[in-house]
Amino acid sequence: MTGVHPAVADRSPAPVPEPLPRPVADAHTHLDACGCVDAADVTAAADRAEQVGVRRMVTVGDDLASARWAADAAQWDPRVWAAVAIHPTRADTLDEAARAELEQLARRERVVAVGETGLDHYWDAAPADAQREAFAWHIDLAKRVGLPLMIHDRDAHDEVLAVLSAEGAPPVVVFHCFSGDAGFARRCLDAGAVLSFAGPVSFKNARALAEAAALVPADRLLVETDAPFLTPHPHRGRRNEPYALPWTVRALAALRGVDVAQLCDQVSRTTARVFGWPEP
């Protein structure tokens, strides 16, 4: 989740894209915010995604209630996994009870990442010191439970890297919905991070982001929807869902000058390695 978003329930859904030639995974989505409530909804969303080649997805919690829901949803369908954390805009809700429950959730089967956590200086919905403290706690949690850390970074590039350096990053760090330029991408890659790109990489005014996406090595690249937000071009502004991921995959393939099937295979291998899945 890229921050505090306006409601999207009244927007029409993006159209169904042409199926991808090879399977991929949506590395970051919010199925609850997409309108999923129960197991039947989750299975229906996974079915819609699988029909276009999106065979796996990670649904992400951003407060305690949605973290609980995500961990449960990962049990409802074998194509769904979960990540759990308190979003930085809600960092001031991370009390001792929340910490204890999040640690329990992070240790559940099919929870594959701690996230999304990090810093958000765009909305400043939570005090900066609370965000830094919560971020540090999530970093420690990821290391204790042996899971990748999924980072939210909005207008906080330098400080995010500073906190990671000060606290000691876990072995696997994913910058969700990467939003930096080529220079920041190189800094993240030098720090060992994996970069995940969402719909904005397809936007015509996102030249700096496109330059960053073009230079990321294939073994450090993920794709995501961040649904129901950030629907890719040419359907920007409409409601997003994991089935819309092929629009972003094809945009990335064009930016990188590679065949779509080749990119699918590369991304699938990287996603499997990051989250500990068998390759599809």
N, C-alpha and C positions, 0 to 999 in steps of 0.2 A: 504493500500500500504506500503510495507516494506522499501521503500526508492526510490532511483533513479534506475530504472531497465533498462536493455537492451531491445530492441524491441523483441517482441515474435511473430510477425505476420507471420514469415516464418516458425514457428514450427508447426508440425502436431498436431491436437487436441488429447487430451487423449481419449481413447476408452470409450464407454458407460458402466458403471458398472452395476452389478446386482442390481435391485431395492431394496431399503430398505423395511423392513417389516412394518415400521411405519413412518409417515411423520416427517421431520425435516425442519429447516430453516437455510439458509446460512446467518450468522450474519454479514458478511462483504465481499462484492465483488465490482468490478469496471466494470459495464456492458459497459460503454463507452470504456474502454481500451480493453474489450473483442471484440470490433468491432461493438457494437450496435450503431446505429445512430438515428433511429426513433422508433415510436411506434410498427411498425411491427417487427423490430429486437428485441425489448424488449419482446414482446409477444412470439416470437419464442424461445428466450433463456429461458423464464419462462416455456414454454411448454416442452422443452427438460429436464429441471430440474424436472418438476412435474412427468414426466414419470418414474423417478427413486426414487420418494418420497420426493424430495426437493420442498416443496410447497410454501415457502416464502423466500424472500431474501431482504437484505438491500444493495442498491447500494450507494457507498460512493464517495463524491467529494474530490479532493485533491488540486484544485485551484479554482478560482472564476468561470471560465467557466464550469468546470466539476461539481461544486456545483449547478450551475443553471441547468445544464443538469440533474443531479440526481433528483433535486426537480421536474422537469418536468416529468422525466421518472416514478416517483412514481404515477403520475396521469394517466399514459397510461395503466397500468395493475394492477388489484387488488392484485396480488401476490408480488408486488414490493413496497418497502418503501425506504426512502432516509436518508442519513446523510450528513451534510454539514460542511465544515471547509476549512482552508488553511493548507496544509501539512507542517510540520516543515522545510522541505528542501526548501520550498518557503516562509518562514516566513517573509522575507524582502519585500514581495509584499502586506503585510497586512496594507495598508494605510487606511485613514479615510473613503474613499469611499467604499473600500472593506468591512470594518467593518459594515458600514450601510447596505450594500446589504446582507451580510451574516446574519445579525440579521433579516432582512425581510424574507430571505429564511428559517431560522430556525423556524420561526413562521408559515410557511405554513403547510397546511394539509398534512399528510402522511410523513412529515419529523420527524423522531423518535429519532435522536441523533445529537449531535454536535461532529463532527469528520471527518477525523482523525486529531488529534492534539497531540502535545507532544514534544519530543526532539529526535534528531538524531545526534549522535556523530560519526557515521560511515562515512557518506558522507560529513558532514559539508558543505553542499551546501548553507547554509545561516548562517550568523554569530551567535555565541552562544547567545549573548545578545538579538538579534532579535528573536531567537527561544524562549527564556525564556519569553520575553514580549508577544509574540503571544500566547504562551501556557497559560499564566496567563489570557489574554483577553478571550480566548476560555473557560477557566474554569468559568470565571464570566458570560459569555454568557449562558453557560449551566444552571447555577443557575438561571439566570434571566428568561429564557424561560421554565424552568422546564423540561429539557431533559437530558437523560444520556450523559455522556462524554465518547467518544471513543478515546482511547489513542494509539498513535504510540510511541514506546519506542525501540530505537535501540542503543545499547551500552551506555545507559544513565540511567540505573536502579536506582541508588542512587539519582541522581538529579531529576528524574521524581517524585519519592516519596517525595523528599524535597520540590519541588514546590507545589505539591498537599497539603502537610501539611501547608506550609506557606500561601497559598491562601485560603485554606479551600475547600475541595473537595465537589462537588455536591453529592446528595444522591446516585446516581448510577454512578459508574465508571467501564468501560470495558477496560481491557488491550487487545487490538486487536493483533492477531498473537503473543500470549505470547511467549517470547523467553528466559525466565530465567530458573534457576535451581530450585530445590525443596526449597532451602532456600529463594530465592527471592519470590517464589510462596507463601510461608507462610507469608512473610512480606506483600505482596499485599492483601492476604486474611485477615490478621489482620487489615489492613486498610479499609476493607469492600468492596474490589473490586471484580468484576466478571472477570474470565479469559477465553479468547476465543482462541481456538487452531486451527491451519491451517495445511496444508500438511506437514510441517517439523516434526510434532510429529510422522509421520510414517517413517521418514528416519532412516535407520539402524545405522547411526553414531550419532543420537540425543539422547543418553542415558540420559543425564541430563534433557532434555526436557521431555522425557518419564516419568522419575521419578516425575517430577512436575505434569504432567497430571494425574498420578495415584492417587495423594493425594487430588486433588481439590474436595470439596463436590459437589454432583450432582446439588444442587441448586445455584452453583456459576460457572457453566461450560457452555460455548457456543462452537459452532463449526462454521467454516468459510472456505471459499476457498481463499480469497484475490486474486481471479481470475482477470486477466489471468496469475497470477504468482503462484509460490510455489505449483505446481502440486504434489500430493502425490505419494509416492511409490505404485506400481512399475512403475509409468509413469513419474517420475521426469524428468523435462526438456521439456516436451511436453506442449502444450498450455492448460491452465486451463479454466474452466467455472463452473458455479454453479452445473451443472449436475454431475460433478466429485466429489462432496462432499461425497458420500457414501464410497469412498476409505478411507477418513480420519475418518469417523464415525466408520467404522469397525476396523480400527487400534486402535482407542481410546477404543472401547469396549474390544478388546483383552488386551490392556495394563491395563485396569481397572478390568479385570476378570468378566465382566458382559455380559449378553445377549444383542445382538444388538438391539432387540426390546425394551428392558428395557432402554437402553441408549437413544434411539430415544425419548421415552416418557419423560424421565427426561430432556433431552436437550430442547424438545419442550415446556415443562412447564416453564423452566427457561427463554428461549427466549421470550415467551409470557409475562412473568412478567417484564423482563427488558425493552422491547419496548412498553409495554402497549397494546398488542394484545389480542384478545380472544384466548383461547387455541384451537388448530385445532381439 
